[in-house]
Amino acid sequence: LKEQLNQTLNEVSNEMNKNCPMVIDECTNMLSTYGGMGTVMYHLSFDINCLTILEMSSIREWEIYQTISMKNSFCTDPTFQVFKDFGVIMIWKYYDLDGNFLSKIELTSDDCK
């Protein structure tokens, strides 16, 4: 079952990557995804100039807000249920437009308890 899960995660990731880079919103683009080894990972770029638009003073403030938002979505959106049921680790890695690492958000079903 675990091997089948990893194969499915990989296939979904490969399909998503065909559409990358993908605009998520005015500040965020999905660069690529990874699926396998019980993990789904999204690599995203975030335009730090958007901090002004979002009325935030720092990346740290944005990271706190984004973590809360992603956790709420992951824990309440039914589309994530299958990932939680199979114990998949969900990771979102954010980079600035120059490729510098900004933040990593990692969630599992344990975060929803």
N, C-alpha and C positions, 0 to 999 in steps of 0.2 A: 504493500500500500504506500509506504514511504517513497519507494522508487517511482511509483506511478504519480504521486503528488509532485515530486521534483521534476518529472518529465513534463507534467501539465504546467507547472510554474514557468519552466523554461520555454515552453511553446508559447504561452501567453506573453511572456516578456519579449520573445523574438518578434511576435506580431506587433506589439506596441512600439518596439524600436523602429519598425518600418515607417512609423509616423513621426519619429523624432528628428530634429527638435520639434517640440509641440508647445504652442502658446497655452499657458494655463490661465493667466490673467495679465494685466498690464505690467506687472512687476516680475512675473515668474514664468520660466520656460522649463519644460521637462527635456533634459538632454538625452537621457537613456535610462533603461531599466535593467535589472538583473533578476532572474527567478531561478531558484534551485537551492539545494542543501537546506530546505525548510525555511527559506528566506525570500522575501520580495524586497528589492532595494530600488529606490527611485533616486536618480541624480538630477538635481534641479539647479538652475541658475536663478539668482535673485538680484534685481537691480537695487543696490543700496540707496540710490537716489530716491527710491520710493518711501524711505523712512519719513521724509518730509510730508509726502502725500498722506501717509498713514498716521501722521502726527505722533511719531515715535522719536525718541531722542537717541537711541542706540540700537545696535544689533542685539544686544542682550535683552532689551525690552521687547523687541520683535520676536526673539527666540522664545521667550516666556509665553507671549501671546500665541505664537504659532504652535507651540507644544500643547497648550491647552486646547486650541482649536482642533488640532489633528487628533488628540486623544478623544475629544467629544465626538468627532466624526467617526473615528475608528470604533468607538464603543457603542454608538447608537445607530449608525447607518447599517441597515440589513445587508447591503452588498458586501460588507466586510465579514459577515458571520461565518462564511465558509473558511476564511483564513483563521478566525478564532477557533473554530471547531477542530481544525487540524494542527493547531499550535504553531502556525506560521509566524515568523518574526517579520515585522514590517519596519522598514528603515527608509527614512527620507534624509538624503544628504544634500545640503544647500551650499552653493558656491557663488561668489560674486561674479560679475561679468568678465573679470580677468582670470577666473579659474581658481581663485583663492578660497580655501575652505572657510565657511561661515558657521555651519551648525549641522548637527546630526540629531534626528529625532527617531527613537527606536521604541516600538510598542509591541506588546504581546497581549494575549487574552488576560494574563494576570493583571495588566494595567486597568482592566475594566471591572475588577472586583471591588 
